[in-house]
Amino acid sequence: MNSLTLCVVALATISSCLQLPSSFQKCDRRRTDFNQCLSKAIHGAIISLEKPLKSHGLPSLYDVVYPPDLYVEFGNSTYGLKQKYSNLKFTGLSNPQDVTARMDFGPVTSTLTIEATYSEIKWYSEWKAEGTVVLLPLNVVTPLEAILIEPVFTLKFDLQQYEKGGTYFRVVDTGIDLQARGLAFDFKLFSNERLNREFNSAMTEKGAEIFAASSNFKKCDLRRTNFNKCLGDAIHDAIIQLDKPIKSHGLESLYDVQLRPDIDVMNIGNHSQSGLRQKFSKFRIVGLSKPEASTARLDYDQKIYTLTLAITYPELLFPTEYAAEGSITVLPTNVVTPVEVTLENPTLTYTFKMKPYQKDTTYLKVIDTGIDVQVHGMRWNFKQLFRNKRLNEEFNSELTEHGKEVFATYKYLEVTFAPYFGLMLDNLLAKVPLSELFDGI
């Protein structure tokens, strides 16, 4: 998509040392219909780029070549499949059905957002695969044609003004999101034409699922001064995408996370007569894929990468099972009950230490994980702690009223969960080389 990005940036420039071509519409930012005018202008400009505009350094958008090779690896060394996509080419980017644009002007940074909708985009490449499909050995190089059905490209550009004999814009950050209704395939994969046809048919039938499983994770450049901001935005977007699992990368959904630890709490009460033995089990966390804000920082020192990630949520729900045996003050109790704990406006700060290692290329491995949780409040809902319904409700209300103090009592338990988040990240890092995670390595 580099060519599409390049063209749109150039078209979005407000001031230029060159005059805009006569076919390009110019808009007045003082007008209330500025964004409507901008949408129409960019739509018309993209259509006109069916052929290159060499005077302004703009390539054609009809036939776009994407130079980098893409590598994908599934499975393991015994039953895996290594894939390589080369000579990628996209056809049809100069024929959008609809374009909407919005320019948000700021005192320092302005943001241009463009959404371009197409009936279809064709994608051609050379596909190389080595490994096994189920039990069938495969070693093939073949042309591949795929069609994105009703794709929608959303491009976002952060622009800053600078002076150089006039006022110009420079692009300081870019982002792209791609959605599509489906994906049609034409692999020339097997010598058996019938098998080939049926394989393509099955792939196309599942095209929407296959496309949904293909992540749109943003890649950041370590050489850029805004790297950490880019990284925070990229991780934020990636977490939102994990509302559903991305099986191609071995990533589970973050919406409803199952955690395995059983936690025994022994520190309440002074002896068996007045003490209370408690156990939380069958932990789940609901809502991790719904962050409100995310910031990130990557540090490198003595061959160790340290990723510090702070994520804020409106709330997180912890459904669990609670068992208690002993006494509450002098009231004997022996109960097992569901309980829902809601953290209000929590901020989870993770610290991941990662070490590079070699395996055909460089990967990262998580060697240590830390987590700190801060909350504004904590709501409790024991379902059946007491048989008396009113007592149950009042007890929940009292716990909730003192939610922050109760949270401080149990805050040390956060270390129990840290390894699970480290394992999630490690599963991804084992599949994606360092060079695919960041540019400028």
C-alpha positions as CSV (number, residue, x, y, z in Angstrom):
1,M,0.0,0.0,0.0
2,N,3.0,2.3,-0.1
3,S,2.0,3.9,-3.4
4,L,-1.5,4.6,-2.2
5,T,-0.1,6.2,0.9
6,L,2.4,8.3,-1.0
7,C,-0.3,9.6,-3.4
8,V,-2.8,10.5,-0.7
9,V,-0.1,12.3,1.3
10,A,0.8,14.4,-1.7
11,L,-2.8,15.1,-2.6
12,A,-3.5,16.2,1.0
13,T,-0.7,18.8,1.1
14,I,-2.2,22.2,1.5
15,S,0.7,24.2,0.2
16,S,3.2,23.1,-2.4
17,C,6.0,24.6,-4.5
18,L,4.1,23.2,-7.4
19,Q,0.6,24.3,-8.6
20,L,-2.0,21.5,-8.3
21,P,-3.0,20.1,-11.7
22,S,-6.0,21.8,-13.2
23,S,-8.1,18.6,-12.8
24,F,-7.5,18.6,-9.0
25,Q,-10.1,20.5,-7.0
26,K,-8.9,23.0,-4.3
27,C,-10.9,23.4,-1.1
28,D,-11.3,26.4,1.3
29,R,-10.8,25.4,5.0
30,R,-12.9,28.4,6.1
31,R,-16.0,26.9,4.5
32,T,-18.4,24.8,6.5
33,D,-18.5,22.2,3.7
34,F,-14.7,21.9,3.7
35,N,-14.6,18.1,4.5
36,Q,-17.3,17.4,1.8
37,C,-15.2,19.3,-0.7
38,L,-12.0,17.5,0.4
39,S,-13.7,14.1,0.0
40,K,-14.8,15.0,-3.5
41,A,-11.4,16.4,-4.4
42,I,-9.5,13.3,-3.2
43,H,-11.9,11.0,-4.9
44,G,-11.4,12.8,-8.2
45,A,-7.7,12.9,-7.8
46,I,-7.4,9.2,-7.1
47,I,-9.5,8.4,-10.2
48,S,-7.2,10.7,-12.3
49,L,-4.2,8.7,-11.1
50,E,-5.1,5.8,-13.3
51,K,-1.9,7.1,-15.0
52,P,1.1,8.5,-13.2
53,L,1.5,12.2,-12.7
54,K,5.3,12.5,-13.1
55,S,5.4,16.3,-12.7
56,H,4.3,15.8,-9.0
57,G,6.1,12.5,-8.4
58,L,2.8,10.6,-8.1
59,P,2.7,7.0,-9.4
60,S,-0.3,5.3,-11.0
61,L,-2.7,3.8,-8.6
62,Y,-4.1,1.4,-11.2
63,D,-1.3,-1.1,-11.0
64,V,0.6,-0.9,-7.7
65,V,3.7,-3.1,-7.1
66,Y,4.5,-3.8,-3.4
67,P,8.2,-4.6,-3.2
68,P,8.7,-6.4,0.1
69,D,8.4,-10.2,0.2
70,L,6.0,-11.5,2.9
71,Y,6.9,-14.6,4.9
72,V,4.4,-16.7,6.8
73,E,5.0,-19.9,8.8
74,F,2.4,-22.2,10.3
75,G,2.8,-25.2,12.5
76,N,6.1,-26.8,13.6
77,S,9.2,-28.2,12.0
78,T,7.5,-31.6,11.4
79,Y,4.0,-30.6,10.2
80,G,4.6,-26.9,9.3
81,L,4.2,-24.9,6.1
82,K,6.7,-22.2,5.2
83,Q,5.2,-19.7,2.7
84,K,6.7,-16.8,0.8
85,Y,4.7,-14.2,-1.2
86,S,6.9,-12.4,-3.8
87,N,6.3,-9.8,-6.6
88,L,3.0,-8.6,-5.0
89,K,0.9,-6.4,-7.2
90,F,-2.5,-4.7,-6.6
91,T,-4.8,-3.7,-9.4
92,G,-7.8,-1.3,-9.2
93,L,-6.8,1.2,-6.5
94,S,-7.5,4.1,-8.9
95,N,-11.2,3.1,-9.1
96,P,-12.9,3.8,-5.8
97,Q,-16.6,3.7,-5.5
98,D,-16.7,6.2,-2.7
99,V,-14.3,8.4,-0.7
100,T,-14.9,10.3,2.5
101,A,-12.2,12.5,4.0
102,R,-11.9,14.6,7.2
103,M,-9.2,17.0,8.2
104,D,-8.8,17.8,11.9
105,F,-6.7,20.9,12.2
106,G,-4.6,21.2,15.4
107,P,-2.2,23.8,16.8
108,V,0.8,21.5,16.3
109,T,-0.4,18.4,14.5
110,S,-3.3,18.0,12.0
111,T,-4.9,14.7,11.2
112,L,-6.2,13.7,7.8
113,T,-8.5,10.6,7.7
114,I,-9.5,9.1,4.4
115,E,-11.9,6.2,3.8
116,A,-11.9,4.7,0.3
117,T,-14.4,2.0,-0.7
118,Y,-14.0,-0.3,-3.7
119,S,-16.1,-3.0,-5.3
120,E,-13.0,-5.2,-5.5
121,I,-9.2,-5.1,-5.6
122,K,-7.2,-7.8,-7.3
123,W,-4.0,-9.0,-5.8
124,Y,-1.4,-11.0,-7.8
125,S,1.8,-12.6,-6.4
126,E,4.1,-15.5,-6.8
127,W,3.6,-18.0,-4.0
128,K,6.2,-20.4,-2.7
129,A,5.3,-23.1,-0.1
130,E,7.4,-25.8,1.5
131,G,6.2,-28.3,4.1
132,T,3.0,-30.3,4.5
133,V,-0.7,-29.7,4.0
134,V,-2.3,-32.2,6.4
135,L,-0.2,-35.2,5.5
136,L,0.6,-34.2,1.9
137,P,4.2,-33.1,1.3
138,L,4.3,-29.8,-0.6
139,N,7.2,-28.0,-2.4
140,V,5.8,-25.6,-4.9
141,V,6.2,-22.2,-6.6
142,T,3.0,-21.0,-8.3
143,P,1.2,-17.8,-9.4
144,L,-1.6,-16.7,-7.0
145,E,-4.5,-14.4,-7.7
146,A,-6.8,-13.2,-5.0
147,I,-9.7,-10.7,-5.0
148,L,-10.6,-8.6,-2.0
149,I,-14.4,-8.3,-2.2
150,E,-15.8,-4.8,-1.2
151,P,-12.7,-3.7,0.6
152,V,-12.6,-0.4,2.6
153,F,-9.2,1.3,3.2
154,T,-9.0,3.7,6.1
155,L,-5.9,5.8,6.0
156,K,-4.8,8.2,8.8
157,F,-2.0,10.8,8.5
158,D,-0.6,13.0,11.2
159,L,0.8,16.2,9.5
160,Q,2.9,19.0,10.9
161,Q,3.5,22.4,9.4
162,Y,7.0,23.8,8.7
163,E,8.4,26.9,7.0
164,K,10.7,26.8,4.0
165,G,10.1,29.9,1.9
166,G,6.4,29.1,2.5
167,T,4.2,26.9,4.7
168,Y,4.3,23.2,4.0
169,F,3.1,20.0,5.6
170,R,5.2,17.0,6.5
171,V,3.9,13.5,7.4
172,V,5.0,12.5,11.0
173,D,2.9,9.4,11.4
174,T,0.7,7.1,9.2
175,G,-1.7,4.4,9.8
176,I,-3.9,2.1,7.6
177,D,-6.8,-0.2,8.3
178,L,-8.2,-2.6,5.8
179,Q,-11.6,-4.3,6.0
180,A,-13.3,-6.5,3.4
181,R,-16.5,-8.5,3.0
182,G,-14.7,-11.5,1.6
183,L,-11.7,-12.9,-0.2
184,A,-11.7,-15.1,-3.4
185,F,-8.7,-17.3,-4.2
186,D,-7.2,-18.8,-7.4
187,F,-4.2,-20.9,-6.4
188,K,-2.4,-23.0,-9.1
189,L,-1.4,-25.3,-6.3
190,F,-1.9,-28.9,-7.4
191,S,-1.4,-30.7,-10.7
192,N,-4.8,-32.3,-10.2
193,E,-7.1,-29.7,-11.7
194,R,-10.2,-31.0,-9.9
195,L,-8.4,-30.9,-6.5
196,N,-7.2,-27.4,-7.3
197,R,-10.7,-26.1,-8.2
198,E,-12.2,-27.6,-5.1
199,F,-9.4,-26.2,-2.9
200,N,-9.9,-22.7,-4.3
201,S,-13.7,-23.1,-3.8
202,A,-13.3,-24.1,-0.2
203,M,-10.8,-21.2,0.5
204,T,-13.2,-18.7,-1.2
205,E,-16.2,-20.0,0.8
206,K,-14.2,-19.2,4.0
207,G,-12.8,-16.0,2.6
208,A,-14.4,-13.7,5.1
209,E,-13.0,-15.8,8.0
210,I,-9.5,-16.0,6.4
211,F,-9.4,-12.3,5.9
212,A,-10.6,-11.6,9.4
213,A,-7.8,-13.8,10.7
214,S,-5.2,-11.8,8.8
215,S,-4.1,-9.1,11.3
216,N,-3.7,-5.5,10.4
217,F,-1.0,-4.9,13.0
218,K,0.9,-1.7,12.5
219,K,4.6,-1.7,12.2
220,C,6.8,1.0,13.8
221,D,10.3,2.3,12.9
222,L,12.8,2.3,15.7
223,R,14.7,5.1,13.9
224,R,11.8,7.5,14.1
225,T,11.6,10.0,17.0
226,N,7.9,9.2,17.5
227,F,8.5,5.4,17.8
228,N,7.1,5.0,21.3
229,K,3.9,6.9,20.3
230,C,3.6,4.7,17.2
231,L,4.2,1.6,19.3
232,G,1.5,2.6,21.8
233,D,-1.0,3.2,19.0
234,A,0.0,-0.1,17.3
235,I,-0.5,-2.1,20.4
236,H,-3.8,-0.4,21.2
237,D,-5.1,-1.3,17.7
238,A,-3.8,-4.8,18.0
239,I,-5.6,-5.4,21.3
240,I,-8.8,-4.2,19.8
241,Q,-8.4,-6.6,16.9
242,L,-8.0,-9.4,19.5
243,D,-11.7,-9.1,20.4
244,K,-11.7,-12.4,18.3
245,P,-8.8,-14.9,18.1
246,I,-6.2,-14.6,15.3
247,K,-5.5,-18.3,14.8
248,S,-2.9,-17.7,12.1
249,H,-0.6,-16.2,14.7
250,G,-1.6,-18.4,17.6
251,L,-3.3,-15.5,19.4
252,E,-6.3,-16.1,21.6
253,S,-9.1,-13.6,22.0
254,L,-8.6,-11.1,24.7
255,Y,-12.3,-10.4,25.2
256,D,-12.8,-13.4,27.6
257,V,-9.6,-14.8,29.0
258,Q,-9.6,-18.0,30.9
259,L,-7.0,-18.1,33.7
260,R,-6.1,-21.3,35.6
261,P,-4.7,-20.3,39.0
262,D,-6.5,-21.3,42.2
263,I,-5.7,-18.7,44.9
264,D,-5.8,-19.7,48.6
265,V,-6.1,-16.7,51.0
266,M,-5.0,-17.6,54.5
267,N,-4.2,-14.2,56.0
268,I,-7.6,-13.4,57.5
269,G,-8.2,-14.2,61.1
270,N,-5.8,-15.1,63.9
271,H,-6.7,-18.8,64.5
272,S,-9.0,-21.5,63.3
273,Q,-11.9,-20.5,65.6
274,S,-12.1,-16.9,64.2
275,G,-10.2,-17.3,60.9
276,L,-11.5,-17.7,57.4
277,R,-9.9,-19.8,54.8
278,Q,-10.8,-18.5,51.3
279,K,-10.2,-19.8,47.8
280,F,-10.7,-18.1,44.4
281,S,-10.8,-20.5,41.4
282,K,-11.9,-20.7,37.7
283,F,-10.7,-17.1,37.1
284,R,-11.8,-15.3,33.9
285,I,-11.1,-11.7,32.8
286,V,-13.7,-10.1,30.5
287,G,-13.0,-6.9,28.6
288,L,-9.2,-6.9,27.9
289,S,-9.9,-6.2,24.2
290,K,-11.7,-3.0,25.0
291,P,-8.9,-0.5,26.1
292,E,-9.6,3.2,26.5
293,A,-6.0,4.3,26.2
294,S,-2.6,2.8,25.7
295,T,1.0,4.0,26.0
296,A,4.2,2.1,25.4
297,R,7.9,2.5,25.7
298,L,10.7,0.2,24.4
299,D,14.1,0.4,26.0
300,Y,17.3,-1.5,25.0
301,D,20.2,-2.1,27.3
302,Q,22.9,-4.8,27.4
303,K,21.1,-7.0,24.9
304,I,17.8,-6.9,26.8
305,Y,14.7,-5.2,25.4
306,T,12.3,-3.9,28.0
307,L,8.7,-3.1,26.9
308,T,6.7,-1.0,29.4
309,L,3.0,-1.0,28.5
310,A,0.3,0.9,30.3
311,I,-3.3,0.2,29.3
312,T,-6.4,1.9,30.8
313,Y,-9.9,0.4,30.6
314,P,-13.3,1.8,31.6
315,E,-13.8,-1.4,33.5
316,L,-12.7,-5.1,33.7
317,L,-14.9,-7.9,34.9
318,F,-13.5,-10.9,36.9
319,P,-16.0,-13.7,37.1
320,T,-14.7,-16.4,39.5
321,E,-15.8,-19.0,42.0
322,Y,-15.3,-18.3,45.7
323,A,-15.1,-20.9,48.4
324,A,-14.9,-20.0,52.1
325,E,-14.7,-22.1,55.3
326,G,-14.4,-20.8,58.8
327,S,-16.1,-17.8,60.3
328,I,-17.0,-14.2,59.4
329,T,-16.6,-12.5,62.8
330,V,-18.4,-15.2,64.9
331,L,-20.7,-16.4,62.1
332,P,-19.8,-19.9,60.9
333,T,-19.7,-20.3,57.1
334,N,-19.0,-23.0,54.6
335,V,-19.9,-21.8,51.2
336,V,-19.1,-22.1,47.5
337,T,-20.6,-19.3,45.3
338,P,-20.0,-17.5,42.0
339,V,-18.7,-14.0,42.4
340,E,-18.2,-11.1,39.9
341,V,-15.6,-8.5,40.7
342,T,-15.5,-5.4,38.6
343,L,-12.4,-3.1,38.5
344,E,-13.4,0.5,37.8
345,N,-11.2,2.5,35.5
346,P,-8.2,0.2,36.0
347,T,-4.7,0.9,34.5
348,L,-2.6,-2.2,34.0
349,T,1.1,-1.5,33.6
350,Y,3.1,-4.5,32.2
351,T,6.8,-4.8,32.1
352,F,8.2,-7.4,29.7
353,K,11.9,-8.1,29.5
354,M,12.9,-9.8,26.3
355,K,16.1,-11.4,25.0
356,P,17.0,-11.9,21.3
357,Y,17.9,-15.4,20.1
358,Q,18.7,-16.9,16.7
359,K,16.5,-19.5,14.8
360,D,17.2,-19.0,11.1
361,T,16.7,-15.3,12.0
362,T,16.4,-13.2,15.1
363,Y,13.5,-13.6,17.5
364,L,12.6,-12.3,20.9
365,K,11.9,-14.4,24.0
366,V,10.2,-13.1,27.2
367,I,12.4,-13.8,30.2
368,D,10.6,-11.8,32.9
369,T,7.1,-10.3,33.3
370,G,5.8,-7.8,35.8
371,I,2.4,-6.2,36.3
372,D,1.1,-3.4,38.4
373,V,-2.6,-2.6,38.7
374,Q,-4.2,0.6,39.8
375,V,-7.9,1.2,40.1
376,H,-10.4,3.9,40.9
377,G,-12.8,1.5,42.6
378,M,-13.9,-2.1,42.9
379,R,-17.5,-3.5,42.7
380,W,-18.3,-6.9,44.3
381,N,-21.2,-9.1,43.6
382,F,-21.3,-12.3,45.6
383,K,-24.2,-14.3,44.3
384,Q,-25.0,-16.5,47.3
385,L,-22.5,-15.7,50.1
386,F,-25.4,-15.7,52.6
387,R,-28.8,-17.3,52.3
388,N,-30.4,-14.1,53.5
389,K,-30.8,-12.2,50.2
390,R,-30.9,-8.7,51.9
391,L,-27.8,-9.5,53.9
392,N,-26.1,-10.6,50.7
393,E,-27.0,-7.3,48.9
394,E,-25.9,-5.2,51.9
395,F,-22.6,-7.0,52.2
396,N,-21.9,-6.5,48.5
397,S,-22.8,-2.8,48.9
398,E,-20.4,-2.4,51.9
399,L,-17.5,-4.2,50.1
400,T,-18.1,-2.0,47.0
401,E,-18.1,1.2,49.1
402,H,-14.7,0.3,50.4
403,G,-13.5,-1.1,47.1
404,K,-10.2,0.7,46.9
405,E,-9.2,-0.5,50.4
406,V,-10.3,-4.0,49.7
407,F,-8.3,-4.0,46.4
408,A,-5.2,-2.8,48.4
409,T,-5.6,-5.9,50.6
410,Y,-5.5,-8.3,47.7
411,K,-3.1,-6.3,45.4
412,Y,-0.2,-8.7,46.0
413,L,-2.2,-11.3,44.1
414,E,-1.5,-9.5,40.8
415,V,1.9,-11.3,40.6
416,T,-0.1,-14.5,40.2
417,F,-1.4,-13.4,36.8
418,A,1.8,-11.9,35.4
419,P,3.2,-15.2,33.9
420,Y,0.0,-15.7,31.9
421,F,0.4,-12.3,30.1
422,G,4.1,-13.1,29.5
423,L,3.1,-16.4,28.0
424,M,0.6,-14.7,25.6
425,L,3.3,-12.3,24.3
426,D,5.9,-15.1,24.1
427,N,3.5,-17.2,21.9
428,L,3.4,-14.3,19.4
429,L,7.2,-13.6,19.5
430,A,8.0,-17.2,18.8
431,K,6.2,-16.9,15.4
432,V,7.2,-13.4,14.3
433,P,10.9,-12.4,13.7
434,L,12.2,-9.2,15.2
435,S,12.6,-7.7,11.7
436,E,8.8,-8.2,11.1
437,L,8.0,-6.5,14.5
438,F,9.9,-3.3,13.9
439,D,11.5,-1.4,11.0
440,G,15.0,0.0,11.5
441,I,16.5,-3.1,13.2
